[in-house]
Amino acid sequence: MYKKITVFLRQNCKTMDKIKEGLILQCKKFVDDRFQTVKTIMMSNQAALQSETKSSAGDKHETGRAMLQLEMEKTSTQLNALNQMKLTLNRIDISGNSKIARLGSLVITSNANYFLSVSAGKMEIAKQVYFAVSLSSPIGKLLLGRKEDDQLNFNGKRFKVINIY
């Protein structure tokens, strides 16, 4: 089965570029959607922080403000991480194919198909499932620098790199 896929993919490199373009677009949408969600949470927390008024129960008031402040710090950290993801996506160059897995590579294995980019999870293009994974994730670290026909072990499962685009 994988030999048929390999032959098809080699004959359709332009199709692979289109698939990679589609994966990048899906990753960007994933990051943008998360960015909007976190931004909304941050604005809500800011409004709640500003509307906090001093009450006779001073300790309760201070605890509420402290919790809101912690939430603000958490959302700020999330925004920073999302900005890093945007920068990573902007660094991806799909114009050239490499025989060694790197940022922006599409790695076809006997186990699954991986797009080395950002951790955006499961995606589907043309009825094929791909997993967008970060280079800093365990599977991303394992795939980085690999070549076709490399044998890998991950979570007790053995699999083979079939193709890299």
C-alpha positions as CSV (number, residue, x, y, z in Angstrom):
1,M,0.0,0.0,0.0
2,Y,2.7,2.5,1.0
3,K,4.7,1.8,-2.3
4,K,1.6,2.9,-4.3
5,I,1.4,6.1,-2.2
6,T,5.1,6.7,-2.6
7,V,4.9,6.4,-6.4
8,F,1.8,8.6,-6.5
9,L,3.4,11.2,-4.3
10,R,6.7,11.3,-6.3
11,Q,4.7,11.8,-9.6
12,N,2.7,14.6,-8.0
13,C,5.2,16.8,-6.2
14,K,3.2,19.9,-7.1
15,T,0.3,18.2,-5.3
16,M,2.5,17.8,-2.3
17,D,3.3,21.5,-2.4
18,K,-0.4,22.3,-2.5
19,I,-1.0,19.9,0.4
20,K,1.7,21.7,2.4
21,E,0.2,25.1,1.5
22,G,-3.2,23.8,2.8
23,L,-1.6,22.5,6.0
24,I,0.1,25.9,6.6
25,L,-3.2,27.6,6.1
26,Q,-4.9,25.3,8.5
27,C,-2.1,25.8,11.1
28,K,-2.4,29.6,10.7
29,K,-6.2,29.4,11.2
30,F,-5.7,27.3,14.3
31,V,-3.3,29.8,15.7
32,D,-5.5,32.8,14.8
33,D,-8.6,31.2,16.3
34,R,-6.7,30.4,19.6
35,F,-5.3,34.0,19.5
36,Q,-8.8,35.5,19.3
37,T,-10.0,33.2,22.1
38,V,-7.1,34.2,24.4
39,K,-7.5,37.9,23.5
40,T,-11.2,37.7,24.4
41,I,-10.4,36.1,27.8
42,M,-7.8,38.7,28.5
43,M,-10.2,41.6,27.7
44,S,-12.8,39.9,29.9
45,N,-10.4,39.6,32.8
46,Q,-9.3,43.3,32.3
47,A,-12.9,44.4,32.5
48,A,-13.5,42.3,35.6
49,L,-10.4,43.7,37.2
50,Q,-11.5,47.3,36.6
51,S,-15.0,46.6,37.8
52,E,-13.8,45.2,41.1
53,T,-14.8,47.7,43.8
54,K,-13.7,47.9,47.3
55,S,-16.2,46.2,49.6
56,S,-16.5,45.7,53.3
57,A,-15.1,42.2,52.9
58,G,-11.6,43.4,52.1
59,D,-9.9,39.9,52.1
60,K,-12.4,38.6,49.7
61,H,-11.8,41.5,47.4
62,E,-8.1,41.1,47.5
63,T,-8.3,37.4,46.8
64,G,-10.6,38.1,43.8
65,R,-8.1,40.7,42.4
66,A,-5.2,38.3,43.0
67,M,-6.9,35.5,41.1
68,L,-7.7,37.8,38.2
69,Q,-4.1,39.0,38.2
70,L,-2.9,35.4,37.9
71,E,-5.4,34.8,35.1
72,M,-4.0,37.9,33.3
73,E,-0.5,36.5,33.6
74,K,-1.5,33.1,32.3
75,T,-3.2,34.6,29.2
76,S,-0.2,36.9,28.6
77,T,2.0,33.7,28.5
78,Q,-0.4,32.1,26.1
79,L,-0.4,35.1,23.8
80,N,3.4,35.0,23.8
81,A,3.4,31.3,22.9
82,L,0.9,32.0,20.1
83,N,3.1,34.8,18.8
84,Q,6.0,32.4,18.7
85,M,3.8,29.9,16.7
86,K,3.0,32.7,14.2
87,L,6.8,33.4,13.8
88,T,7.5,29.7,13.3
89,L,4.8,29.4,10.6
90,N,6.2,32.5,8.8
91,R,9.7,30.8,8.7
92,I,8.4,27.8,6.9
93,D,9.6,27.5,3.3
94,I,7.7,24.9,1.2
95,S,9.3,25.8,-2.1
96,G,12.2,23.3,-1.8
97,N,12.0,19.7,-0.9
98,S,14.7,18.2,1.4
99,K,15.5,14.6,1.8
100,I,16.1,15.3,5.5
101,A,13.2,16.2,7.8
102,R,13.2,19.8,8.8
103,L,10.8,22.6,9.7
104,G,8.1,22.6,7.0
105,S,8.7,19.0,6.0
106,L,5.9,16.6,5.3
107,V,7.0,13.3,6.7
108,I,5.1,10.2,5.5
109,T,5.6,7.2,7.8
110,S,4.2,3.7,8.0
111,N,2.4,4.9,11.2
112,A,1.0,8.4,10.2
113,N,1.7,11.5,8.2
114,Y,3.4,14.4,10.0
115,F,3.8,18.1,9.1
116,L,6.7,19.5,11.0
117,S,5.5,23.0,12.0
118,V,3.6,23.9,15.1
119,S,1.5,21.8,17.5
120,A,-1.9,22.2,15.9
121,G,-3.0,18.5,16.0
122,K,-4.9,16.4,13.5
123,M,-5.8,17.9,10.1
124,E,-7.4,16.6,7.0
125,I,-6.7,17.4,3.4
126,A,-8.0,15.5,0.4
127,K,-9.3,12.8,2.7
128,Q,-5.8,12.2,4.1
129,V,-5.1,12.7,7.8
130,Y,-2.0,14.7,8.8
131,F,-0.7,15.7,12.2
132,A,0.8,19.1,12.6
133,V,3.6,18.7,15.2
134,S,6.1,21.1,16.7
135,L,9.8,20.4,16.4
136,S,9.9,20.6,20.2
137,S,7.3,17.9,20.7
138,P,8.5,14.3,21.4
139,I,7.5,13.1,17.9
140,G,8.8,16.3,16.3
141,K,12.2,15.8,18.0
142,L,12.3,12.1,16.9
143,L,11.5,13.0,13.2
144,L,13.8,16.0,12.9
145,G,16.8,15.2,10.8
146,R,15.5,11.8,9.7
147,K,15.7,10.4,6.2
148,E,13.7,8.1,4.0
149,D,13.8,4.5,5.1
150,D,14.9,5.4,8.7
151,Q,13.4,3.0,11.3
152,L,11.9,4.7,14.4
153,N,10.6,3.7,17.8
154,F,8.0,5.9,19.5
155,N,5.9,4.9,22.5
156,G,6.7,1.3,22.0
157,K,5.7,1.3,18.4
158,R,8.1,0.7,15.5
159,F,7.6,2.5,12.2
160,K,9.5,3.6,9.1
161,V,9.9,6.9,7.3
162,I,8.5,6.3,3.8
163,N,8.9,9.8,2.2
164,I,9.9,13.3,3.1
165,Y,8.6,16.4,1.2
